[in-house]
Amino acid sequence: MTDVLLRECPGPPVPCPALVRLPAAPRRARLLGGVAVLATLAVAAAGPVAAQETDPSAITVPGVGAVPGVGMLRGAAPPTAAPAPAPSISASGALSGNVQLDRNAPVTFTANEVEYDQGQNRVTATGGVEAWQNERILRADRFTYDRNTGIAIAEGNVQMLEPDGQVIFAERAELQGGMREAVVNGLRGLLAQNGRLAANGALRRTTENGSVVMDLSRVVYSSCDLCADDPQAAPLWQLRSRLATQDGESKRLRFRDATVEFGGVPAFYTPYLSMPDPGTPRASGFLSPSFGQTRYLGGFAEFPYYWAIDGQSDLIVTPMIASQAPPSLFANYRGRYNFGSMTILGSVGELTGRESSREKGLGGHVFARGNFTLNENWQAGFNINRATSETYLRAYRQPGTGVLTSTVYAEGFWGYNAYARINAFAFQSLRAQDITARIPYVLPNLYYEQVLNRDQLGGTLTADATAFNIYRDEGTKTRRAGTRLSYELPRYDSFGSQWTFRAQADALGYNANDLDLAPNFVVGREDTNTATGNIRAALDWRLPLVRSAGSLGRQLIEPRVQLVTGPNTGRQTKIPNEDSLDFEFTDANLFSLNRFNGRDRQEGGSRVDAALRAAWYFPSGGSLEGLVGRSFRASDEAIFQDRSGLEKRASDWVGRVTLAPTPWLDLTARTRLDGDTLDRRMIDGTAGIGLAPVGLDSTRLTFGYLYELPSPLRLPQRYIREVYAGASTRIGSRWRAGAFGRYDLELERGVSYGASAAYEDECFVFEGRFYRSMAENPLTARTYPSGTTLLLRISLKTVGEFGLRAL
């Protein structure tokens, strides 16, 4: 086999050296031989050009145009992507080997057979034709190029591959301008994100800036897969349009006289519909509107507009029009940068007095957070949450709690051994019972921790330093600085026992004004400058006893005893309590040296902590594990609150049981029982059961029970006794559903319940959610008048999303 080189000669009487000449009549040449022919249509060439030296074995046909590339293709399959640009002949006749990849580049093609008609100045290629210009590729059974008009016609199994990955199939395509303009018949398009488009005809043109615009007629679009059993059946949904435009410059698809069909049945008509091009990840424009109804707002409609600001940030602005309230505005900004990310949500609206509190006037909220990397060791961020009132958040259905926390921070990390943090806190209470002047500001709050390498004995020393300043308009203003040293040294004896020596030392200094002594049982206010410290040492012993149960697995019994000693701390009435109010005694802190969760209250004296842990490990990987323990103090110091579990010398019993025999069953229960009477003081139990009923892929059932004594930090002061149940199921890979309910056994009424169902496939999403909350106002002991939410969402993937909310 030989390569075929087509080269244009200036014509008689100038000879072409080393040429194989064809007869003068008929003036037609056909190149055969079963090999692929590589040709370049130099559309920029005009008129005859100078002859060039060529390979003596090549065949030259006058009038075809420049076809360079000897040795580029030797019977191999054509490339699937655009090759490097071959040299072309410019209008002046010079051979250029440095061609830019632009829209004026030559069109190169390969084919099994090329026929040239000199009389009509036409080149015809047949059999596996593939033509490309830069990254635009065309494939067809037959390709005809008229050099007089510059028009190329592709016929039979036409495929056009665009640089953005879109693939267009057609029966016939007429191209000109180097494949930049085309008239297509019987178009079928494969777009990004599984988009499929069909049209009777299309006109494609390229703008001056290189963007492609395609006008289509009698269009059908869908992103759904066809049914494998009946490909002729209508897809789940499809969009039919009389006219459509695919605008490559604005990256949008625009449909005119469009109808959305479900299963071939028309369901929705719109005279105009615009959507982002499926190949465009983000494009500015209006999103699908959503509608809803609430007892506060009446009927309302939202019209979100999406603005793709740049490659790393966007903004959604959503005006809302309601029948019972003035217009309101919501905004959501998102930004991702090389050094971090930021999100800001905000709104502004007006309360009309229809709310339960009869509030009126302009309101709003802002929820913002961000995190930024400063260098390889430091990062900084913020989390800002503010609102005009809880009523506003409820009326406009915005997320929020009774107390909003805002913080700014900076953190430093140095491997696994050092950590530093500086932050500030501000709190906003939305609850009517809170006194705003007593709400604190924390500025600054400093913390640094250093973990030293293990010493020669194998022990680890940890040192930290803390400082904060707390300010209130009314009440205690506290400044505290302190440090803590912790040391831990493990040892093992010949019996398999593990001995662990622990020591902890705290030093704290306080400066406080208007010290509120009421929580410490002393009436009055005063200023104080004081310092305090505490030292605790502990010896922890545990002996894991393991035995084999044969085919039933392994069993473990592990007794554990810890002796803790240190000076008595007393009632600590002259020290403000900022971080140790919320205390709960459980199995998790039974062996902590200081069982307060902060440092303003120090646990002193001597005590013994004891627990027995048992476990059964099954061969299948499941397990049954339980723990029961208690603590005994040597002194009668009243440093813990009543009903805390540690107010007596002998503490309450704490325990935990976990059962997970199989992957589909897990049970966990925690409890605290009175040390004398074994009356329940806290029970928290959860259960999860996984099933596979007939016809369902999987079903998960969850149950829960909670019992707690009244807490001085919780309003109203009452017992909590609730049960919870939930279920979730999945049917195949597309359907899922769930339901839940919470019931208050103490008040004998429901707390909340809800249900959800969703369907999702490659092109369609349907989701429905129902939620009912009977939340209680702690001041009036009445439920809020509105706590029902119904959400319906329909999403046609790549087209848009339609929603309905009833609240």
URCOR-V783372 format. One line per field, one symbol per residue. burial: # if it has 16 or more other ideal C-beta (glycine too) atoms within 10 Angstrom, else .. A space follows every 50 residues. Layout:
# URCOR-V783372
burial: ???
This chain:
# URCOR-V783372
burial: ..#######......#..#..#......#.#...###########...#. #..#...#############..#....#...#..######..#.....#. ..#.#######.######...#####..######.#####.######... #####..#####...#.###.#########.###..###.##..#####. ##.#.#.....#.###..######.........########..#####.# #####..####...........########..#...##.#.###.##..# .#.#.#.#.....##..#.#.#..#..#.#.##.#.....##.######. ##.##...#...###.#####.......#######.##########.#.# ...#.####.##......##.#######.#........##.#..#..##. #.......#.#..#.#####.#..##########.####..........# .#####.#.####.###..............#.#.#.#.#.#........ ..#....#.###.#.#..#..#.#######..#.###.###.####..## #####.#.###.######...####.#####.#...#.##..####.#.. #######.##.....########.#.....##.##.##..........#. .#.######.#......#.##########.....####.#####..#... ####.#....#.##..#####.##.#.........#..############ .##.#.#
